[in-house]
Amino acid sequence: MQCPVDGETLVTAERSGVEIDYCPKCRGVWLDRGELDKIVERAAPSAPEPTYSRDDHGSRPHKKKRESFLGDLFDF
């Protein structure tokens, strides 16, 4: 299958038991119907709860930025 963005041949990879297609040139990712749901379901239990911290001045707490599970999933 060809990348709809740049015409490069897509590569198939398996992540968390789900086959995904990605472009090695533009790094675009394409999922078939239902694949995103499977990825989210499998990643949901391992997602950490949001944590809070105070800034250096001791003022109101700020929500720490949570790293996305997609960052680990789509690490090509």
Secondary structure, DSSP 8 states (H G I E B T S, - for coil): -B-TTT--B-EEEEETTEEEEE-TTT--EE--TTHHHHHHHHHGGG-----EEE-TT--SEEE-----HHHHHT--
